[in-house]
Amino acid sequence: MDTPVNRQSQAAVLFLLGAALLHAGTTDLYLRYVKSGLRPLLLASGAVLILTALATAWYERRKTKREQKQKDVKDVADAGHSHPEPRVSWLLILPLLALILVAPPALGSYSANRTGTALQEPLAYPALAATNPLPLNVVDYAGRAVYDHGRTLAGREIRLTGFVALDHDGTPYLVRMALNCCAADAQPVKIGLTGDIPPVLQPDAWLTVTGTYIPRTTHDPVNNGPIPFIKITDARPTPIPRDPYDESWNN
């Protein structure tokens, strides 16, 4: 049978977990874990957990009051031989507090260098805007460069944003981790950099590069997947974006 302390700890953990989900869902923290489209489900889950915690605490309080009125000598004797709930169970709360207080870093070059490019052929190639330079995400540029052979990119000045990863031979890549559902299934899409490359590149540094399409492709040493290149004319450091993952993959 659950003891009052056990029920109280269950309610506390449920409440803190719900609060953590609500906190993540009402800030940009949730973007480190799941796609933006899952935000409503995250908020709903947090609300359900908090309501469950409150209901559990209310039920346990009523049960405790009822048992206090009905206790007898045997109850007192049994209580004297009962074993208290181990206080170590409350340590389960620490990971939840960490979730609330500390935002984990997004996956970066370490993961990208150990996972092959996840580039997939697009279902279609929507018309591109007439802006110059043309802002594209890494997945869109890579898909058009490899599978459409750059037909929609030729002659255009392109602007891309991603983080830096260096291959084992020093080849610099501009990378974005693509999400299917959540960070647990994130996979990299890589673009090789050539042209006016900055003399010093730090892995995981975020860059916004401007350049042009070139018909050059290499193969990822991890899974032999295609990696297109872009010839850059300008590269500038940029802050980590609000959403560090690329959600256009499989959309």
Beta strands, then each sheet from edge to edge (+ up, - down):
strand 1: 134-135
strand 2: 157-166
strand 3: 172-178
strand 4: 187-195
strand 5: 206-219
strand 6: 226-237
sheet 1: 1+ 2+ 3- 4+ 6+ 5-
end
